[in-house]
Amino acid sequence: MEKFVEVASEVYQGQFGEFTITKDDRLSVIVYRSALAISALCFSLGVLLVLFQPSNPEFVNWLTWLYVGFSIGLGVALWTIHIYLELLHRVLQIFWAIGAIASVGIALYFPEPLAIAIYEHPIALIGVGFSFAALTGIFFKETFCFNRFETKFLVPLVPVLILGHLVNFLTVAIEQGFLAAWAVLFAIFAIRKATQEIPSDIGDKSVFAYLKAQKQQAI
């Protein structure tokens, strides 16, 4: 990791002036991408268990821990992601928090393991779905900023699958297909992020400085 962090500061020309990328900036991107990778790994492993070992009680219990890993990874990613619009950033973080709290409530309320409780009681997705809305926000940001092909599919796929299960208009086979596609595309996204140049994920720091100055003047 050190060779990615310990890089001499380079001066960049931004929209509102010059800026440099610091060691902390690079570290935040590494944490962001690592968190996304953990989230994608946990999600993909969970999907494998759902598709190939759906009735194994031992694996069903593992789904809860994989979901915890997915949720923690998503939360860290949302706290370290660089988004110009502060309001959007805060909304995505609040969505994640609502989803996390709802997940804890569902786990405590229903006797079944968390994954089974969510599947058997689709109404639970009204709360848990906020976490997936936050994840979709990341996919949308990556599509807008980097024109990634995998996130172009994930942006509509995730809400369609969640809403489809909530209102029961998708067949089991279609849900399984969408879930598999989500896992594969999410994994591709995380892998490609690992090879992306770090400065591109930091963005134009002069824009952040300008927006901060505008906010302070408005106070």
N, C-alpha and C positions, 0 to 999 in steps of 0.2 A: 504493500500500500504506500510506503514511504516515497517510492520513486514517482508516484502519481501526485503526491501532496507536495513534496519538496521540489518545486519547479520555480525557477527564477520568475519574479513578477514581470509581466509583459504589459505594456500600455496599449489599451484598445481605444479606438475612437467610437464613442456612442452617439446616440441621437442628440443628447443634451450636453455633450462634453466628453473628455477623456476619463478613463477609469482603469484600475488595475484589478487583477484577480488574485486574491490572497490565498494563503494556505488554508484558512478557515473556509473560504468559498469552495475550494476543491474538496475539502473534507466533507462538507455538507452534501456535495453531489455524490461522493462515494457512499455516504450513509444512505442517501435517497435511493440510489440504485441497488445497494445491498438489501435494503428493506423491501424494495419491489421484488427482488429475486427470492427472498424468503417467503414473501406473500404468494408469489407465483408457484414456488415449489410446493408449499403446503396445500395450495388449492389444487394443483395438478395431481398430487398424491391422493388427496381426498376424492377427486373425481375417479381416479383409477379404482379405488376401493368401492365406490358407489356402483361403478359399471361392472366390475368383475367379481366383487365379493359382497353383494348387497345384503345377504342374509347371515353373514358371519358375525356373531355377537362381539367377538374380540375386536374385529376391525371396525365395527360400528362405534365402539367406545373410542377408538383411535381418531375417529372423525372429529370428535369434540376437541381433542388436543390440536389436530391439524387446523381446525377452524380458529382456535386461539392464536396459533402461529400466524395464520393468514391475517387475522384482525390486528395483531400487534404490528406486523410488518406494514400493513396498510396505514395504520396510525402514524408510525415513524415516517413513512414516505410522505404523508400529508403535512407533517410538521417540518420537513426539510425541503420540500419541493419549492422551486422558484416560480411564482406566478405574479405577474405585474399587478393585476387587480386584487387589492387586499380584501375587498368585500367577498369576492368569489373564493379566495383562499380560506377565509374564515367560515364561509358557508359550508365548504367541503369538510372542514375540520369538525364543524358542528354536526353535520350529517353522520360522520364517522362516530362521533361520541354518542349520538342517539342510537345508532345501530348497535354499538358495543353495549350500551346500557340495556337495550331491548333484549339482546342475546343473553345477558346475565339473568334478566327477569324470566325469560322463557326457560332457561336451564333450571332455574329454581322452581318454577311453577309446574311444569309438566314432569311426569315421572319418567318419560322416555329419554334416551340420550338426545342431545341437542339437535343433531341432524335429523333424527327420526321425528322429533317433535315439530320441527319446521316443515318437514315434508308432509306429515299427517295432518297438520293444522296450518293450512296456507295463510290463514289470517295473520299468523305470526310474521309473515313477510312484510306486513305494513310497518313494523318496527325494524326488523333486521334489514329490510330493503334499503334503509338509509345508508348503510355501509356500502352496499353495492352501487347506490347512486353516487357516493363519494368516489368509488373506484372508477365509475363511468366518467366522472369529472376529470380524473387523471387521463383516461383514454382520450377524452375530447381535447384536453390541453395538448397532448402529444400529437394528435392528429392535426390540430390547428398550427402548432409550431413546427412540426417536422414532417408532416404529410405521410405518416407511417401507414403502410397498407394494412397491417394487422389491426391497428386501432380503428381504422375506418370500418371494419367489420364488427369490432367489439362494441363500439358506441351504440349501434342499434340492437345488437344481439343480446346484450346483458338485460336491458329493460324489457325486451320482448319476452325473454325466458322468465324473468321474475314475474311480470304481469300475467303472462300466459299461465303460469302455475297458480297464481293468486286467484284468477277468475276461471281456471279450469277449462281453457279452450285449446290446449295443446295435448296431443296424445303422448303417452309415455315414450314411445319410440322417438318422437320429435324432440321431446325434452332431453332425452339421452344424447341425441345427436347434437343439439345445441350446447349441452354441457361439455361434451367432448371437444367441440370446436372452440369453446371458450377456454378450456384448459390448454389446448395446443397453441392457440393464438396468444394467450397470456404468457406462456413459456417462451414463445418466439420473441415477444415484446421484451421480456426481461433479459433474454440473451443478447438481443440487439442493443439494448441500452448499455450493456457492459462494454461494448466495443465502440461506443460513441465518444467523440471528443468531449472532454470535460467542460471546456468553456461554453459550448453550445447549450448545456443544461443550466448554466449560470445566467445566461442572457445578458442583456444590456443593463449594466448596473447604473448607468447614468439615468435611465428611466426610473428605476427604483428611487434614486436620490431626488429626482425632480418631483415625483409623486409625494415623497415624504416632505419635501419643502413646501409643496402646495397645501398639504394637510396641515402643517404647522402654521402657515399663514392664515388658514381658515379658522383656526382656534382663537 
